[in-house]
Amino acid sequence: MRHATEHAHLTTAELDTALRGGPFHVALRAAIAARGLPLQRVQHHLSRHGVKVGVTSLSYWQQGARRPQRPESLRAVRALEEILQLPDESLIRLLAEADGRAAAGRTAGRSYRSVIQASGALDRLRAELGWSLDGGLHTLGHHECVRIGARRELAGREAHHIVRAHRDGADRFVAVHHGDPGCRPRAISVRALENCRTGRIRWDQDTGVLAAELLFGTRLRAGDTFSFRYGMEDGTAGPSREYLQRFGSPGGQYALQVRFDAASLPARCHRFTQHSTAAPRSARHELPVTGPHHCVHMVEPRIRPGIVGIAWDWE
């Protein structure tokens, strides 16, 4: 009995140390050991929270072979904090710190907490608009032009989509705009530019997420293609330092152009890709801002799940 008590005290001490200093996988392993739960039981508890994670993934997480990255995995981490009786944000904080170390030197990343909040807000807004999955549309081409104003703010953007319906009846698209920290989504205007009109608009003030319904005015049949353009007028936040897009499924070409006001040009600019918000950024390539147009661009011939974007530094 004495040996068991000493072991319990040791396990608790290890957990306290791991929660303070990390890394994430050590803290998770210590928390599971402290509660005496086999991974199958942990998986069962997660399923009762409405989160599906395999035993293999849990094993990889506590070994440090992989880190939770997808929104569903991050929701699992929040559930684990409750299941394992840990302080709120304790595991999420360790993930965010690891992300910060991996991304040292880059500008304006979003924390895990903000990603989870934005993901939850977006799910709610889409549900209010009756939009699920991809709306029956497959992306063939997605071209964006972002404007950075004289105050270094995200002034606005225009987007051109070419889509193909993979089921009968698709008649709209839900566009998403995630403003910079401090933006006022209520003041952001949506403009239907070509082959669509604006429908319902929903926003979340806390996360700066806006979802806008764009109505085609026709119902597509499976196999039909459709082209439409829209714009977002923002300008409601402070200095912008990057623009990125997250893709949940593969698709066609993606092109991003960022145009800077001549009165406020960045010191440096580069493109990047990222498997997820939790992963380090890779495929970094410098983009010189030259010529009379003061713009840079990047092209991805084939959209893959993950993140692509352009970031810049101000002097």
Buried (B, 14 or more C-beta within 10 A) or exposed (E): EEEEEEEEEEBEEBBEEBBEEBBBBBBBBBBBBBBEBEBEEBBEBBEEBEBEBEEEBBEBBBEEEBBBBBBEBBBBBBBBBEBBEBEEBBBBBBBBBBBEEBBEEBBBBBBBBBBBBBBBBBEBBBEEBEBEEBBBBBBBBBBBBBBBBEBBBBBBBBBBBBBBBBEEEBBBBBBBBBBBEEBBBEEBBBEBEEBBEBBBBBBBEEBBBBBBBBBBEEEBEEEBEBEBBBBBBBBBBEBBBBBBBBBEEEBBBBBBBBBBBEEBBBEBBBBBBBBBBBBBBEEEEEBEBEEEEBBBBBEBEEBEEBBBBBBBBEE
